[in-house]
Amino acid sequence: MGIFSINKKKYATLKIEKKKVEKKVESKKVEPNITGSGLWVKCPGCNEIIYKRDIKKNEMKCPNCDSYFKMSGKQRIELLIDKDTFEEFDVDLSTKDPLKFPDYAKKIESAKIKTKLKEGVISGVGKMFGMEVSIAAMDFSFLGGSMGTVVGEKITRAIERGIERKIPVIVVATSGGARMHEGILSLMQMVKTSAALDRLRENGIPFISIPVDPTTGGVTASFAMLGDVIISEPKALIGFAGPRVIEQTIKQKLPEGFQLSEFVQD
C-alpha cells in the first residue's frame, strides 16, 4: 500500500459567463447483491430484473440465461453437501494481525460483522451423495477472499483430514490472492497448501478443485490449479495477474475472453 502526497498548486481564476450545463452521470458496474434486503436483483448476464426467490430455487443461476450469481462459502456448502451432514471444523481460528499492519485489525473486525464469519473460508466434513468428503469453501466477501495465515491453515487442515480419514478433499476457491496485510506469512501459505496436497497425492486420495469467479493471484498459483479434477463455472475469471499487467509486460494485446474459464480449459 503506497502513501501518496499531492502538491498544492495555485490557480488563476477567470470570470466566466455562467451557462446551464447538463451533468452526465456515468453508470457504474454494480455486482448483483443476492443477499440484500430487496426482493429483486438485476442479472449480470441478460440484464433482466429477477425475483430473488427464483434465483435461489434455480441454484443461484438466472432462470432466463443461466448466468451464475456469486455465492457465499456457506451457500456453496449447502449446495454441495447432503442436508444435515456437514460438521464444521476450526470455527474459532482467527488472525491475530501478526505484522501489526495499519488498520488491518479494523478491516478484520468490519469483515467479521459484514459476513458473520471469523475468516474467509469455511471448512469441515460432510457427505456428498452419501460419500464422506472433507470440504473447504472460500468466501470472497471476506476481504476479497484473500489468503492469509488462517485461511491457509484451515485449507491445510481440511487436506490433512482427508489424509487421516482417507476421504476425498474438495476446495471451492474464490480469491483476489495472498493477503498483503500479512506479508511473507501469507505467501508461505502457497507452499504449505501445495505441500499438503503432495502428501494427499502420495496417499492416493483424490483432490477436486473448484475455482469460481474470481480466482486470481497466489491462490491460482498454488492449490486451486493442483486438482486431480478441476471444475469451474461458465465465464468465471481465473488467472494470476490482471490482463492489463500482462499486456504491459508482454507488449501484446490479449485475445478476447482471456482468463475466462472457457479459455483456460482450451
Backbone hydrogen bonds in HBPLUS format (Angstrom, degrees):
<---DONOR---> <-ACCEPTOR-->    atom                        ^
c    i                          cat <-CA-CA->   ^        H-A-AA   ^      H-
h    n   atom  resd res      DA  || num        DHA   H-A  angle D-A-AA Bond
n    s   type  num  typ     dist DA aas  dist angle  dist       angle   num
A0052-LYS N   A0039-LEU O   2.93 MM  13  5.72 174.9  1.93 151.3 153.0     1
A0041-VAL N   A0050-ILE O   2.91 MM   9  5.40 150.4  2.00 147.0 156.7     2
A0050-ILE N   A0041-VAL O   2.78 MM   9  5.40 173.1  1.78 160.0 157.6     3
A0043-CYS N   A0048-GLU O   2.88 MM   5  5.47 168.1  1.89 157.0 160.1     4
A0047-ASN N   A0043-CYS O   2.98 MM   4  4.76 133.5  2.20 126.0 135.5     5
A0054-ASP N   A0051-TYR O   2.94 MM   3  5.45 129.9  2.20 111.4 124.0     6
A0055-ILE N   A0051-TYR O   3.31 MM   4  6.76 145.8  2.44 145.8 155.6     7
A0055-ILE N   A0052-LYS O   3.07 MM   3  5.09 120.9  2.43  94.9 109.9     8
A0056-LYS N   A0052-LYS O   3.02 MM   4  6.38 161.2  2.06 156.6 160.6     9
A0057-LYS N   A0053-ARG O   2.99 MM   4  6.19 152.6  2.07 142.3 150.0    10
A0058-ASN N   A0054-ASP O   3.10 MM   4  6.21 134.3  2.32 132.8 144.0    11
A0058-ASN N   A0055-ILE O   3.08 MM   3  5.06 128.1  2.37  93.8 107.8    12
A0060-MET N   A0055-ILE O   2.84 MM   5  4.94 135.3  2.04 142.3 147.0    13
A0059-GLU N   A0056-LYS O   3.26 MM   3  5.28 141.6  2.42 114.0 110.3    14
A0061-LYS N   A0058-ASN O   3.24 MM   3  5.49 132.5  2.48 102.8 114.5    15
A0069-PHE N   A0060-MET O   2.99 MM   9  5.59 165.2  2.01 167.7 163.2    16
A0062-CYS N   A0067-SER O   2.86 MM   5  5.24 155.6  1.92 145.3 153.4    17
A0066-ASP N   A0062-CYS O   2.88 MM   4  4.64 143.6  2.02 132.7 138.1    18
A0076-ARG N   A0072-SER O   3.05 MM   4  6.38 151.7  2.14 148.2 155.9    19
A0077-ILE N   A0073-GLY O   3.09 MM   4  6.41 156.4  2.14 148.0 153.6    20
A0078-GLU N   A0074-LYS O   2.98 MM   4  6.27 163.6  2.01 151.9 156.1    21
A0079-LEU N   A0075-GLN O   2.94 MM   4  6.08 146.1  2.05 143.3 152.4    22
A0080-LEU N   A0076-ARG O   3.02 MM   4  6.18 151.4  2.10 148.9 155.7    23
A0081-ILE N   A0077-ILE O   2.86 MM   4  5.66 166.3  1.88 158.5 161.5    24
A0082-ASP N   A0127-LYS O   2.66 MM  45  5.51 170.2  1.67 170.9 173.5    25
A0085-THR N   A0082-ASP O   3.29 MM   3  5.80 139.6  2.46 142.6 136.0    26
A0087-GLU N   A0125-VAL O   2.76 MM  38  5.35 161.2  1.79 155.4 161.6    27
A0125-VAL N   A0087-GLU O   2.96 MM  38  5.35 153.7  2.03 146.9 150.6    28
A0089-PHE N   A0123-SER O   2.89 MM  34  5.88 169.1  1.90 140.6 143.4    29
A0093-LEU N   A0090-ASP O   3.42 MM   3  5.68 166.3  2.44 108.1 112.1    30
A0100-LYS N   A0097-ASP O   3.12 MM   3  5.33 159.8  2.16 112.6 118.9    31
A0104-TYR N   A0101-PHE O   3.06 MM   3  5.44 163.5  2.09 130.2 133.2    32
A0107-LYS N   A0103-ASP O   3.04 MM   4  6.31 155.3  2.11 149.2 155.9    33
A0108-ILE N   A0104-TYR O   2.91 MM   4  6.19 154.2  1.98 153.9 161.1    34
A0109-GLU N   A0105-ALA O   3.07 MM   4  6.30 164.1  2.09 147.3 151.0    35
A0110-SER N   A0106-LYS O   2.93 MM   4  6.13 157.3  1.99 147.3 153.9    36
A0111-ALA N   A0107-LYS O   2.93 MM   4  6.10 154.7  1.99 144.4 151.1    37
A0112-LYS N   A0108-ILE O   2.92 MM   4  6.20 150.9  2.01 149.4 157.8    38
A0113-ILE N   A0109-GLU O   3.07 MM   4  6.34 156.0  2.13 147.8 153.2    39
A0114-LYS N   A0110-SER O   2.98 MM   4  6.16 160.7  2.01 147.7 153.4    40
A0115-THR N   A0111-ALA O   2.94 MM   4  5.97 165.0  1.96 150.5 153.8    41
A0116-LYS N   A0112-LYS O   2.76 MM   4  5.15 135.4  1.96 135.1 145.5    42
A0139-ASP N   A0120-GLY O   2.88 MM  19  5.13 154.8  1.94 136.2 135.0    43
A0122-ILE N   A0137-ALA O   2.94 MM  15  5.30 163.1  1.97 139.9 143.4    44
A0137-ALA N   A0122-ILE O   2.78 MM  15  5.30 157.8  1.82 154.7 162.0    45
A0124-GLY N   A0135-ILE O   2.92 MM  11  5.63 152.1  2.00 162.7 170.1    46
A0135-ILE N   A0124-GLY O   2.92 MM  11  5.63 165.1  1.94 156.3 161.2    47
A0126-GLY N   A0133-VAL O   3.07 MM   7  5.65 159.9  2.12 157.9 164.2    48
A0133-VAL N   A0126-GLY O   2.76 MM   7  5.65 161.2  1.79 167.9 170.8    49
A0128-MET N   A0131-MET O   2.75 MM   3  5.12 160.1  1.78 143.0 144.7    50
A0131-MET N   A0128-MET O   3.05 MM   3  5.12 166.3  2.07 110.9 112.6    51
A0134-SER N   A0168-PRO O   2.93 MM  34  6.27 171.2  1.94 166.0 168.2    52
A0170-ILE N   A0134-SER O   2.81 MM  36  6.24 157.2  1.86 159.6 167.1    53
A0136-ALA N   A0170-ILE O   2.93 MM  34  6.44 144.2  2.06 150.7 162.1    54
A0172-VAL N   A0136-ALA O   2.81 MM  36  6.26 160.5  1.84 158.3 164.0    55
A0138-MET N   A0172-VAL O   2.94 MM  34  6.08 174.2  1.94 164.7 165.2    56
A0142-PHE N   A0139-ASP O   3.21 MM   3  5.86 166.0  2.23 117.2 121.5    57
A0145-GLY N   A0142-PHE O   3.00 MM   3  5.51 141.2  2.15 112.7 123.2    58
A0146-SER N   A0143-LEU O   3.17 MM   3  5.97 162.8  2.20 120.0 124.6    59
A0176-GLY N   A0144-GLY O   2.91 MM  32  5.66 130.5  2.16 162.2 176.9    60
A0147-MET N   A0177-GLY O   2.91 MM  30  6.16 155.5  1.97 140.9 149.1    61
A0179-ARG N   A0147-MET O   3.03 MM  32  5.23 160.5  2.06 123.1 119.3    62
A0152-GLY N   A0148-GLY O   3.01 MM   4  6.13 167.5  2.02 153.9 157.9    63
A0153-GLU N   A0149-THR O   2.93 MM   4  6.02 149.1  2.02 137.8 146.8    64
A0154-LYS N   A0150-VAL O   2.88 MM   4  6.07 162.2  1.91 153.9 157.6    65
A0155-ILE N   A0151-VAL O   3.06 MM   4  6.25 159.8  2.10 150.3 155.6    66
A0156-THR N   A0152-GLY O   2.96 MM   4  6.07 155.5  2.02 142.6 150.0    67
A0157-ARG N   A0153-GLU O   2.87 MM   4  6.09 157.5  1.92 149.2 155.3    68
A0158-ALA N   A0154-LYS O   2.98 MM   4  6.18 147.6  2.09 139.0 147.7    69
A0159-ILE N   A0155-ILE O   3.05 MM   4  6.36 149.8  2.14 144.6 152.2    70
A0160-GLU N   A0156-THR O   2.91 MM   4  6.22 157.4  1.96 149.4 156.1    71
A0161-ARG N   A0157-ARG O   2.85 MM   4  6.07 143.7  1.98 144.9 154.2    72
A0162-GLY N   A0158-ALA O   3.26 MM   4  6.52 144.7  2.39 134.7 143.2    73
A0162-GLY N   A0159-ILE O   3.05 MM   3  5.13 121.3  2.41  95.7 110.5    74
A0163-ILE N   A0159-ILE O   3.17 MM   4  6.63 143.7  2.31 141.8 151.7    75
A0164-GLU N   A0160-GLU O   2.91 MM   4  6.20 164.8  1.94 152.2 155.4    76
A0165-ARG N   A0161-ARG O   2.89 MM   4  5.94 165.2  1.91 150.0 153.9    77
A0166-LYS N   A0162-GLY O   2.80 MM   4  5.34 115.3  2.22 128.2 142.5    78
A0167-ILE N   A0162-GLY O   2.99 MM   5  4.82 148.1  2.09 128.6 138.2    79
A0169-VAL N   A0206-PRO O   3.14 MM  37  6.53 166.2  2.16 157.5 161.4    80
A0208-ILE N   A0169-VAL O   2.84 MM  39  6.23 165.9  1.86 167.0 169.9    81
A0171-VAL N   A0208-ILE O   3.14 MM  37  6.64 155.0  2.21 160.0 166.5    82
A0210-ILE N   A0171-VAL O   2.88 MM  39  6.07 163.1  1.91 164.2 159.8    83
A0173-ALA N   A0210-ILE O   2.96 MM  37  6.00 143.8  2.10 119.5 131.0    84
A0212-VAL N   A0173-ALA O   2.86 MM  39  6.11 169.7  1.87 175.8 173.4    85
A0175-SER N   A0214-PRO O   2.84 MM  39  6.16 128.1  2.11 133.5 149.2    86
A0216-THR N   A0175-SER O   2.92 MM  41  5.89 149.9  2.01 140.2 150.1    87
A0182-GLU N   A0179-ARG O   3.10 MM   3  5.95 168.4  2.11 124.4 128.1    88
A0183-GLY N   A0180-MET O   3.13 MM   3  5.11 168.5  2.15 107.2 110.5    89
A0185-LEU N   A0182-GLU O   3.09 MM   3  5.63 130.3  2.35 148.5 144.7    90
A0186-SER N   A0183-GLY O   3.06 MM   3  5.70 138.3  2.24 114.1 123.3    91
A0188-MET N   A0184-ILE O   3.00 MM   4  6.23 141.4  2.15 144.8 154.6    92
A0189-GLN N   A0186-SER O   3.11 MM   3  5.47 148.7  2.21 105.3 114.2    93
A0190-MET N   A0187-LEU O   3.12 MM   3  5.69 149.8  2.22 112.5 119.9    94
A0192-LYS N   A0188-MET O   3.00 MM   4  6.31 163.3  2.03 151.1 156.3    95
A0193-THR N   A0189-GLN O   2.96 MM   4  5.92 172.0  1.96 146.2 148.4    96
A0194-SER N   A0190-MET O   3.20 MM   4  6.17 155.2  2.27 135.9 143.3    97
A0195-ALA N   A0191-VAL O   2.85 MM   4  5.99 155.2  1.92 151.0 157.7    98
A0196-ALA N   A0192-LYS O   3.05 MM   4  6.26 152.8  2.13 144.0 151.2    99
A0197-LEU N   A0193-THR O   3.04 MM   4  6.31 150.5  2.13 143.2 150.9   100
A0198-ASP N   A0194-SER O   3.03 MM   4  6.32 139.8  2.20 139.3 150.3   101
A0199-ARG N   A0195-ALA O   3.15 MM   4  6.52 149.6  2.24 144.7 151.6   102
A0200-LEU N   A0196-ALA O   3.00 MM   4  6.31 149.1  2.10 142.2 151.4   103
A0201-ARG N   A0197-LEU O   2.93 MM   4  6.15 155.4  1.99 145.5 151.1   104
A0202-GLU N   A0198-ASP O   3.02 MM   4  6.28 150.2  2.11 141.7 149.8   105
A0203-ASN N   A0199-ARG O   3.22 MM   4  6.48 134.9  2.43 138.2 148.7   106
A0203-ASN N   A0200-LEU O   3.14 MM   3  5.26 133.8  2.37  96.8 109.2   107
A0205-ILE N   A0200-LEU O   3.25 MM   5  5.69 170.9  2.26 152.4 150.6   108
A0204-GLY N   A0201-ARG O   2.94 MM   3  5.03 160.4  1.98 107.1 112.2   109
A0228-ASP N   A0207-PHE O   2.82 MM  21  5.45 144.2  1.95 146.0 157.7   110
A0209-SER N   A0229-VAL O   2.95 MM  20  6.32 155.8  2.01 164.7 169.7   111
A0231-ILE N   A0209-SER O   2.92 MM  22  6.37 159.5  1.96 161.0 167.3   112
A0215-THR N   A0237-LEU O   2.87 MM  22  6.27 159.0  1.92 159.1 166.1   113
A0239-GLY N   A0215-THR O   3.05 MM  24  6.57 158.1  2.10 154.9 160.8   114
A0217-GLY N   A0240-PHE O   3.15 MM  23  4.33 154.3  2.22 114.3 117.6   115
A0220-THR N   A0217-GLY O   3.11 MM   3  5.56 119.9  2.49 109.0 121.8   116
A0221-ALA N   A0217-GLY O   3.08 MM   4  6.38 152.5  2.16 145.9 154.5   117
A0222-SER N   A0219-VAL O   3.25 MM   3  5.26 161.4  2.29 101.5 106.1   118
A0224-ALA N   A0219-VAL O   3.25 MM   5  5.89 152.6  2.33 160.5 159.9   119
A0226-LEU N   A0223-PHE O   3.12 MM   3  5.13 167.6  2.13 112.0 113.9   120
A0261-SER N   A0236-ALA O   2.82 MM  25  5.16 124.4  2.13 136.4 153.1   121
A0238-ILE N   A0259-GLN O   2.72 MM  21  5.26 178.0  1.72 169.8 170.5   122
A0246-ILE N   A0242-GLY O   3.12 MM   4  6.43 159.4  2.16 154.4 160.6   123
A0247-GLU N   A0243-PRO O   2.93 MM   4  6.11 162.8  1.96 150.7 155.0   124
A0248-GLN N   A0244-ARG O   3.08 MM   4  6.26 156.1  2.14 144.6 150.7   125
A0249-THR N   A0245-VAL O   3.04 MM   4  6.23 137.8  2.23 139.6 151.0   126
A0249-THR N   A0246-ILE O   3.07 MM   3  5.04 125.3  2.38  93.8 108.4   127
A0250-ILE N   A0246-ILE O   2.91 MM   4  6.15 170.2  1.91 165.2 165.2   128
A0251-LYS N   A0247-GLU O   2.82 MM   4  5.33 125.5  2.12 134.5 146.0   129
A0258-PHE N   A0255-PRO O   3.22 MM   3  5.63 143.0  2.36 136.3 133.3   130
A0260-LEU N   A0257-GLY O   3.07 MM   3  5.60 158.2  2.12 136.9 136.8   131
A0263-PHE N   A0260-LEU O   2.95 MM   3  5.35 120.9  2.31 109.2 123.7   132
A0264-VAL N   A0260-LEU O   2.99 MM   4  6.30 159.4  2.03 157.4 164.2   133
A0265-GLN N   A0261-SER O   2.96 MM   4  6.12 152.5  2.03 145.7 152.7   134
A0266-ASP N   A0262-GLU O   3.23 MM   4  6.49 152.8  2.31 140.7 146.8   135
